[in-house]
């Protein structure tokens, strides 16, 4: 895009109300302001001219809108400077630079900064998807390409819009990690709240939240599938088979505990003495221990998943509920408010000249309708409501249904 550089007065520039980044920490801003005082502004801000060039009088000051560099603009203001170096974007035609183009440039700059919040990124991607592609879910790859991000990254951020508001706030505050938030977002609203309330107790790490939320989602799906088929009562043979499996598993784990005593004994032997005792079999025995180590790791993983399922089972509120559609709920709430504002006049027009008793009869259904619980209607499954992605496509792209892995410490 064509551009030019100029020194502008700060009062000529207005901030962008649609700035994708909403949170700016005060201390870093003060540090940047001190740097500007000492070294000047090392990178210009980016602005666009407001209004159509042909409609301006030469005598009037041109007003610009900030496109990128909100943090630098604020710091320059704190530093007390009345002017600022700016890169002015020039339109190819007479229409000027569109709002969405301006937004995309601001979004692109902020995405490369470590302190842009996950929910800010999510809302930014959603706006571009809606404004440029009418919310078409198949265009998520195009949005990703616009910002040089991977499709899973953009899809995961969009998934976060399914989180309850209080959980979104916790994610933005950095209290809950993004991967844990993605797993929570796949749950129904009530189960999101159950996981969040349990997390607030302070005894769960991000890793544990990831595993619990994943296990809870698996249980939600299993409960939904079970509700669609007739589940026959277990036969005596099946009950006996389950009982034998339980007994064997517990016995195997007891034997592993006894094996620990043997391994502890090996660990206490001096390495030189151990080499003499094995008489040339050290390599073979080391391979044996490596196999044990690998098997223990696999068994440990399975038990961690089992613990997550046990915890999830205790927290489960509504296993067969659908995942939330917060965007749809907000739109429905707005529609209800607009309808409520128009309803008094419509009722007045419809009931003029009618008996009072008939008016009361007509008012009853409206009252019942207003007091009915919100969100009773069917909702889209998984996270497809806000992102529009089919559940199978989302599973592949977002990793929300992928088996969780331990996060790095």
C-alpha positions in Angstrom: 0.0 0.0 0.0 1.4 3.5 -0.9 2.5 5.7 2.0 4.5 8.7 3.0 6.2 9.9 6.2 5.5 13.1 8.1 5.7 14.7 11.5 2.2 15.3 12.8 0.8 17.1 15.7 -0.6 14.9 18.4 -3.9 16.8 18.3 -4.3 15.9 14.6 -4.6 12.2 15.5 -7.5 10.4 17.0 -7.4 7.0 18.5 -9.1 4.1 16.8 -12.2 3.0 18.7 -12.0 -0.4 17.1 -8.4 -1.0 18.3 -8.0 -4.8 18.6 -5.8 -4.5 21.6 -7.7 -3.3 24.6 -5.3 -3.6 27.6 -2.1 -1.6 28.1 -0.1 -2.1 31.2 0.9 1.2 32.9 4.5 0.3 33.9 5.7 -0.7 30.4 4.0 2.5 29.0 6.0 4.6 31.5 9.2 2.8 30.6 8.6 3.4 26.9 7.8 7.1 27.6 11.2 7.4 29.4 12.9 5.8 26.4 11.2 8.2 24.1 12.3 11.2 26.2 15.9 9.9 26.0 16.2 8.5 22.5 13.2 9.7 20.7 10.5 7.6 18.9 12.5 4.9 17.1 9.5 3.5 15.0 6.8 5.8 13.6 3.1 5.2 14.2 0.8 4.3 11.3 -2.2 6.5 10.5 -4.8 7.0 7.8 -6.4 10.3 6.7 -10.1 10.7 7.6 -12.5 12.0 5.0 -12.2 12.2 1.2 -9.2 14.2 0.0 -11.3 16.2 -2.6 -13.7 17.4 0.1 -11.1 19.1 2.3 -10.3 22.8 2.2 -6.6 23.6 2.2 -6.9 25.8 5.2 -8.4 23.2 7.5 -6.2 20.8 9.4 -6.3 17.2 8.2 -7.4 14.7 10.9 -5.9 11.3 11.0 -6.9 8.1 12.7 -4.4 5.8 14.4 -4.0 2.5 12.5 -1.0 0.9 14.3 1.2 2.0 17.2 -1.4 2.7 19.9 1.2 1.9 22.6 3.8 4.2 21.1 1.1 7.0 20.7 0.2 6.7 24.4 3.8 6.7 25.5 4.6 9.7 23.4 1.6 11.5 25.0 2.9 10.5 28.5 6.3 11.9 27.5 4.7 15.3 26.9 5.5 15.5 23.2 3.2 17.6 21.0 4.4 16.0 17.7 5.0 12.5 16.5 6.6 10.8 13.6 4.0 9.0 11.5 3.7 6.8 8.4 0.6 7.9 6.5 -1.2 5.3 4.5 -2.3 6.5 1.1 -5.3 5.0 -0.7 -5.1 3.9 -4.3 -8.4 5.5 -5.2 -10.8 8.1 -3.8 -12.6 5.9 -1.4 -9.9 6.0 1.3 -8.7 3.2 3.5 -11.6 1.1 4.7 -12.3 0.4 8.4 -11.6 -3.3 8.0 -8.2 -2.7 6.2 -7.2 -0.3 9.0 -8.3 -2.9 11.6 -6.3 -5.7 9.9 -3.1 -3.6 9.9 -3.6 -2.9 13.6 -4.3 -6.5 14.3 -1.2 -7.7 12.3 1.1 -5.4 14.3 -0.3 -6.4 17.7 -0.3 -10.2 16.9 3.5 -10.1 16.9 3.6 -8.6 20.4 3.9 -11.0 23.4 1.4 -9.0 25.5 -1.6 -9.1 23.2 -4.3 -11.1 25.2 -5.7 -14.3 23.8 -9.3 -13.0 24.0 -8.3 -9.9 22.1 -6.8 -12.1 19.4 -10.0 -14.2 19.3 -12.3 -11.2 18.9 -10.0 -9.7 16.3 -10.1 -12.9 14.2 -13.8 -13.1 14.6 -14.3 -9.6 13.3 -12.2 -10.2 10.2 -14.1 -13.5 9.6 -17.4 -11.8 10.0 -16.6 -8.5 8.1 -14.6 -10.0 5.2 -16.3 -13.4 4.8 -19.7 -13.1 6.4 -18.7 -15.6 9.1 -18.1 -18.4 6.6 -16.3 -21.1 8.6 -14.5 -22.4 5.5 -12.7 -19.1 5.3 -10.8 -19.6 8.6 -7.7 -20.6 6.6 -7.9 -17.3 4.7 -8.0 -15.4 8.0 -5.0 -17.4 9.1 -3.1 -16.6 5.9 -3.9 -12.9 6.3 -2.0 -12.8 9.5 0.6 -15.4 8.7 -0.7 -17.7 11.5 -1.5 -21.4 11.3 -5.1 -22.5 10.9 -5.1 -24.4 14.3 -3.9 -21.2 16.0 -6.7 -19.1 14.6 -9.3 -21.9 15.2 -8.2 -22.3 18.8 -8.5 -18.6 19.4 -12.0 -18.6 17.9 -12.9 -21.5 20.1 -12.2 -19.4 23.2 -15.2 -17.2 22.3 -17.4 -20.1 23.6 -16.1 -19.6 27.1 -18.3 -18.2 29.8 -17.5 -14.5 30.4 -15.9 -15.1 33.8 -13.5 -17.7 32.3 -12.6 -15.4 29.5 -11.6 -12.8 32.1 -9.4 -15.4 33.8 -7.7 -16.3 30.5 -7.0 -12.6 29.8 -5.6 -12.2 33.3 -3.2 -15.0 32.6 -4.6 -17.2 35.4 -5.7 -20.0 33.0 -3.5 -21.1 30.2 -4.7 -21.1 26.6 -4.6 -24.9 26.1 -6.6 -25.4 29.3 -9.1 -22.8 28.1 -9.5 -24.5 24.7 -10.4 -27.8 26.4 -12.9 -26.0 28.8 -14.5 -24.2 25.8 -15.6 -27.5 24.4 -17.8 -28.2 27.4 -21.4 -27.2 28.1 -21.9 -24.0 30.1 -22.8 -25.7 33.3 -19.7 -28.0 33.1 -17.5 -25.1 32.2 -18.7 -23.5 35.5 -18.1 -26.7 37.4 -14.5 -26.9 36.1 -13.9 -23.2 36.8 -15.3 -23.4 40.3 -13.0 -26.4 41.0 -10.0 -24.5 39.6 -10.7 -21.5 41.8 -10.0 -23.7 44.9 -6.3 -23.3 43.9 -5.2 -26.9 44.1 -5.2 -27.7 40.3 -2.4 -26.9 37.9 -3.0 -26.0 34.2 -2.0 -29.6 33.3 -4.6 -31.0 35.6 -7.3 -28.7 34.2 -6.4 -29.7 30.7 -6.8 -33.4 31.5 -10.0 -33.0 33.6 -11.7 -30.8 31.0 -10.7 -33.3 28.2 -12.0 -36.2 30.3 -15.2 -34.4 31.0 -15.8 -33.7 27.3 -15.3 -37.4 26.6 -17.9 -38.2 29.2 -20.3 -35.7 27.8 -20.0 -37.4 24.4 -20.4 -40.8 25.9 -23.5 -39.8 27.8 -25.0 -38.3 24.7 -24.3 -41.5 22.7 -25.7 -43.7 25.5 -28.9 -41.6 25.5 -29.5 -42.4 21.8 -29.5 -46.2 22.2 -31.2 -48.6 24.6 -28.7 -49.8 27.2 -29.4 -53.3 28.2 -28.9 -54.4 31.8 -25.6 -56.2 32.3 -25.8 -60.0 32.2 -24.4 -62.0 35.1 -21.6 -63.2 32.8 -20.7 -59.6 31.9 -20.7 -58.6 35.6 -18.4 -61.5 36.4 -16.1 -60.5 33.6 -15.9 -56.9 34.9 -15.3 -58.1 38.4 -12.4 -60.4 37.3 -10.8 -57.5 35.3 -11.0 -55.2 38.4 -9.4 -57.8 40.6 -6.6 -58.4 38.1 -5.9 -54.7 37.6 -5.6 -54.1 41.3 -3.4 -57.2 41.7 -1.1 -56.1 38.9 -0.7 -52.7 40.6 0.1 -54.3 43.9 2.8 -56.4 42.2 4.3 -53.2 40.7 4.5 -51.8 44.2 6.5 -54.8 45.3 8.8 -54.4 42.2 9.7 -51.0 43.5 11.6 -52.7 46.4 13.6 -54.7 43.9 14.5 -51.6 41.9 15.4 -49.7 45.0 17.8 -52.5 45.9 19.5 -52.2 42.5 19.7 -48.5 42.8 21.7 -48.7 46.1 24.5 -50.9 44.6 27.8 -49.2 43.8 28.1 -48.9 39.9 31.6 -50.6 39.9 30.3 -53.4 42.1 27.2 -53.8 39.9 29.4 -54.1 36.8 31.4 -56.9 38.4 28.2 -58.7 39.6 26.6 -58.7 36.1 29.8 -60.0 34.4 29.3 -58.6 30.9 25.5 -58.5 31.0 25.3 -54.8 31.8 24.1 -53.7 28.4 21.5 -56.5 28.3 20.2 -55.6 31.8 20.2 -51.9 30.9 17.9 -52.6 27.9 15.7 -54.6 30.3 15.4 -51.6 32.7 14.7 -49.3 29.7 11.8 -51.5 28.7 10.5 -51.3 32.2 10.9 -47.5 32.2 8.9 -47.2 29.0 6.1 -49.4 30.2 6.0 -47.5 33.5 5.7 -44.3 31.5 2.7 -45.6 29.5 1.0 -47.0 32.6 1.5 -43.7 34.4 -0.1 -41.8 31.5 -3.1 -44.1 31.6 -3.5 -43.7 35.3 -3.3 -39.9 35.0 -6.1 -40.1 32.4 -8.1 -42.3 34.8 -7.6 -39.8 37.6 -8.8 -37.0 35.3 -11.9 -39.1 34.5 -12.5 -39.7 38.2 -12.2 -36.0 39.0 -14.4 -35.1 36.0 -17.1 -37.6 37.1 -17.2 -35.9 40.5 -17.6 -32.4 38.9 -20.0 -33.4 36.1 -23.2 -31.4 36.2 -24.9 -32.0 32.9 -23.1 -34.6 30.8 -25.4 -34.5 27.8 -25.6 -30.7 27.5 -24.4 -29.0 24.3 -21.5 -26.7 24.2 -22.3 -23.0 24.6 -23.2 -20.5 21.8 -22.4 -17.2 23.6 -22.5 -15.3 20.4 -25.9 -16.7 19.5 -27.2 -16.1 23.1 -26.1 -12.4 23.0 -27.9 -11.9 19.6 -31.0 -13.6 21.0 -30.9 -11.4 24.1 -30.6 -8.3 22.0 -33.5 -9.4 19.8 -35.6 -10.0 22.9 -34.8 -6.5 24.2 -35.7 -4.9 20.9 -38.9 -6.9 20.8 -39.7 -5.9 24.4 -39.3 -2.2 23.4 -41.7 -2.5 20.5 -44.2 -4.8 22.3 -46.1 -2.1 24.4 -47.0 -0.1 21.3 -48.0 -3.2 19.4 -50.2 -4.3 22.3 -51.7 -0.9 22.6 -52.6 -0.8 18.9 -54.1 -4.3 19.0 -56.2 -3.8 22.1 -57.7 -0.4 21.6 -61.5 -0.5 22.2 -61.4 -4.1 23.6 -62.8 -5.1 27.0 -60.4 -5.0 30.0 -60.8 -8.7 30.7 -59.8 -9.6 27.1 -56.7 -7.4 27.5 -55.7 -9.3 30.6 -56.1 -12.6 28.9 -53.9 -11.4 26.0 -51.2 -10.2 28.4 -50.8 -13.5 30.2 -48.9 -15.4 27.5 -46.4 -12.5 27.1 -45.7 -12.6 30.8 -45.1 -16.3 30.7 -42.8 -15.9 27.7 -40.7 -13.2 29.4 -40.1 -15.3 32.5 -39.1 -18.5 30.7 -35.4 -19.5 31.2 -33.0 -18.2 28.6 -31.2 -20.7 26.4 -33.8 -23.5 26.5 -33.8 -24.0 22.8 -31.5 -26.4 21.0 -27.9 -25.3 20.7 -25.2 -26.2 18.3 -22.8 -28.9 19.5 -19.2 -28.3 20.4 -17.6 -24.9 19.5 -19.2 -24.5 16.1 -21.6 -21.8 17.2 -19.1 -19.0 17.4 -16.7 -20.2 14.8 -19.2 -21.9 12.5 -16.9 -24.9 12.2 -18.4 -28.4 11.8 -17.5 -30.5 14.8 -15.3 -33.0 12.8 -13.4 -30.1 11.1 -12.9 -28.4 14.4 -11.6 -31.5 16.1 -8.9 -31.8 13.4 -7.9 -28.1 13.4 -8.3 -26.8 17.0 -7.0 -29.8 19.0 -9.9 -29.4 21.4 -10.8 -33.1 20.9 -7.2 -34.3 20.5 -5.7 -36.2 23.4 -4.1 -33.7 25.7 -0.4 -33.7 26.4 1.5 -32.5 29.4 2.4 -28.8 29.2 6.0 -27.8 29.8 6.7 -26.6 33.3 
